[in-house]
Amino acid sequence: MPKISIITPTYDRREMIGRAIESVLAQTWSDWEMIIVDDCPERPAEEAVRRFTDPRITYIKHEKNSGGAAARNTAMARAKGEYFSFIDDDDEWYPDALETLHNSLQGTPPDVGFCYAAIENRYPDGRVEVTHVPQGVADYHERALTKFHGFIGQTLLVKRAVYEDVGGWDPAFPSHQEIEWVIRITKKYKALAIDRLVVRFFAGSDHPRIGNNLPKRIAGRMMLLDRYQDEFAALPAVYAKHLLLVALWYRALGDFTNARETMRRVLRVRPSLRHLVHYVLLCFNGVPYKALNALGVLGGKAEWDRE
């Protein structure tokens, strides 16, 4: 039985998946299996995967597109490992990623369900940024509710017992499936944070990402806020921040009606002058906002695309 099962969903990235596979084959930790689930029957990546003949790699093709969460669930149901790790088809692990994660998590008590680590973000313009994480074992549930991008799936190593306890990813979510799973896990388990780089995340790719689809991002965020409404209500500043972002995403789509309704919720949760100004700018079908935006007074995309 392999110690670690590596879960990789792929969708229409047959030109890119080789980089992820090569980074797995270069790992200093060798006791693994890699399960690749192809969720794009129209342009399957089978040929690109099959050129790698390592018997530890398994390729599965969905007969119909079911989404990334379903693809990961398919892989986890097939997996045999004691731990689950995750790498997307367009990212790249550091050579010691699995060794770092495994050696850190091994021997932790049963109430520690997973570990996660720092990430290197690479942008098309050459910029490189590092997302650091706090160091050590702790209850990270509030952090999960607060920092949706603070738990990067490509750095997770999750104990099989946790998966058997809380289940897999929820395919009903059009986005935010990863953080919903982490929130569900951190309700019951502590985590180990490792402030060490283990993965290169290639941000700003021209390939489609759910995170770049605002309607899906909005729908997933609202489902998440509604599912854990009581927990968010206990953190009004956090709740207001997430709702404000949804309002700004609606605004970016030109949907001033829903933007205004969402800002009303923000004001109920966290009344402030700043939030009131946002609401006023959205009135009269966004005429005040459009006028100030045309004058270059407002921040534009940088304001609403912070996550």
N, C-alpha and C positions, 0 to 999 in steps of 0.2 A: 504494500500500500504506500502511495506517495505521502510524504509529510505535508506538502502544500499543494492545493489545487488552484491553478491560476485561471481566472475567469475573464474571457475576452469576447464581448459582443462586437460584431462588425456590420457595417451597413454602407455599401457603395464606396468602399475605400480600398479596393483591391490593389491600387497603385501605391498605397501607403502602409498597408498592414505588415509588410516585410520588416520595416524598421522596428516595430514592436516585438515581432517574433525574434529577430536577431538579438534584441536586448535581453530577451528571456534566455536564449541559448548562451549568452555571454555571462550568465549569473555565476557567481562563485559558489552559491548554494545549488546543488544539483538534484536534490531529492524532491522533484516536482512533477506535476502533470499540467499541461496547458489545454484547456477546453475552449475552442473557438466556435461560437455560434453565429452563423451567417444569417442575418435577418433581411437580406436583400435578394430574394429569389430572381429578380429581373436582371441583376448584374452580379452574379455570385462571385465570391472571392476564392472559390475552391482551387482554381489553377494556381493562384498566387500562394496559397497555403500549402498545397501538395508538393511544391518544389522543395519544401523543407521535409526531410525524410526522417527526422527524429521520432522514434516510436512514442515518446512522451506527449506528442502533440495529437490531439483529437479534433477532427473537423465535423461539425453538425450543421446542416442547412435547414432552416425553417421553410416549410412549404408555402407559407404566406407571411407577409410582414406583420409582426406582432408588437414591435417596440423594444427598446433597449432593456427595460425591466424584465419583460418576458424572456428575452434572450439570456439574461443573466440567471434567471430562475431555471431555465432549461439546463444551463451549464452546472449550476449548483446541485440540481437534482441528480445529475450524472456523476458528480465529483466524488472522489474516494478519500480525499485528504483530511488530515486532522485540522488544517487551517484553510481558510479561503483568502486569496489575494486577488487583486483586480488591476488589469491594465487595459486601457482602451486601445483601439486599433491604430491610433495616430500619435501615440505617446511613446516614451522611451525611458526605461529604468536605468539607473546607475548600476554598474556591475555587481555591487555588493548590496543591492536593495533587499533581496529576500533574506540574505544572511543577517543584515542589520535588523530587519523586522522580526524574524524568527527568534534570533538570539535574545532580543529584548523582551519578547512576549513570553517565551518559554519559561516555565517555572513561576509565573504570576499566579496569584490565588484565583479561585473560580469566580469571584465577583468582578474580576477584570476581564471584560469581554473581548477587547480588541486593542490594537495599537494603531497609531497613525503618525505621520512624519511631515517634515518640511518639503517644499516643492519648488522647483526652478521653473519660472515662467519665461518662455521665449516668444518674442513678438516679431512679426515680419520686418519691422524697421531696424532689427538688430538689438533692441533693448532686451535686457535680461533682468528680471526681478525675482526676489526670493520671498516666498510666503513662509514666515516662521511660525512655529507653534510653541506653546508653553511646554516646559519639560517636566515629566513625571506622571505618576499615577494620581488620578483625581476623579471626582464626579464632574463630568463635562456636559451634563444635561443642559444646564443654563447656557453654556457656550454654544451647544448645538442649536438651541432656539434662537440665539443671537447672531451667530456668525455662520450663515449658510454655506459660505465658501471656506470655512475654517477646517472642514474635514474633506480632503480630496480623496476620492475613491481609489485613485491609483497608488495611494500610500497606505490603504487599509490592509491590515491582516486580522481576520476575524476567526475566532474559535468556532469549530463545527458545533459545539454544544450551544452556542448562542444562536446560530442559525436554526437549529432544531427547536429552540425555545421560542423565538420570536417570529420565525418564518422568514421568507425572502422579501424581495422588492415588490412593491404594490404596482401592478401594471395599469391600474385605473388612473394613476397620475399622468397627465400629459407632459409634465416636467417636475423637477424637484423630487424625483423618486429616490435619489441617493440620500439627500438630507432627511427625507421622511424616514428612511430605514435607520439612519444614525440616531435620529430623535427617538425612535421606537426602542432601539437598543439601549441608549443612554438612560432611558426611564428605569431600566432594571440593572444595568451594569456600569461599572467604572471603566475608564480607558487609560491607556498609557500613551502619553505624547512624547515623541522623540524629535528634538529639534536638530535634525540632521537630514540633509538632502538625499532623497532616494529616487526621484523621478524628474524628467524634463517634460513639461507640459507645453505643447506648441499652441499658444493662444493666437486668436485672430486668423485661424485657418479659413481659406476660401470654401472649404467643404462645409456643408450644412451642419449646424449644431442646434439642438433644441433650445439652448440658451439664447440663440440669436433670433428665435421666433417669438416675438412679443406676445401674440395671443396665447400661445402655449405656456409661455412663462407666467403670464397673468393667471391663467386658469389653474396651473399647478400651485402657484403661490397662494391663491385664495382657498383652494382645497386644503392646503397645509394649515393655513391660519384658522380655517373652520374646524378641522379635525382636532387641533390642539388649542381650541379657543380658550379654555379655562386656564391653561398654562401660560398662554400669551397674555391673557388679561391680568395675570399676576405680575407681569413685567410691562407696565404701560409704555415706558420709553421705547422698549424693543418692539412692542406691538405697533406703536405709532410709526416707527421707522419703516417696518415692512409695508404697512398700509400706504404710507407716503410714496414709497417706490412704486407700488401698484398704480397709484393715482398718476404719477409721472409717466409711467409706461402707457397708460390710457391716453394721456395728453400727447405723447409722442405719436400715437396712432391717430390723433385727431378726434378721438372719442371724448369730447368734453363733458357729455352727460354722465358717463360712468366715472370719469375723472373727478367730477364735482361731487358725485354721490360718495365716492371713496374718501374724498377729502372731508366730507361731513363725518364719516366714521373716525377719521384721524382726529378731528376736533373734539369728538365725544370722548375719545380715549385719552388724548393729551392736548388740552387747549393751550395754545400759545400764539403770540403775535405772528411768528413765522408761518405757522400753519394757517392762520387766518388770512395772511397775505396770499398764500398759495390758493386758498379757496376763492378769494376775490378775483384773482387773475383768471380763474376758470369760469367765472360767471359770464353771462351774455354770449354763450357759445365760444368762450375763450377769446373774445375781442381784446380785452386788456392784455392778455398774454401775447397774442399775435402782434399787437402794436409794439410792445416792449421788445419782443424777440426780433422784430424787423429792425429796430434801432440798435440791436446788438447789446442790449443791456443784460440779457439773461445768459445763463451758462450753456444753454443748449444741451447737446447729447451728454456732455460730461456730467451733468447733474443727475440725469435719470439712469445712466448706464454704469452706476458705481458697483453693481453686482452682476 
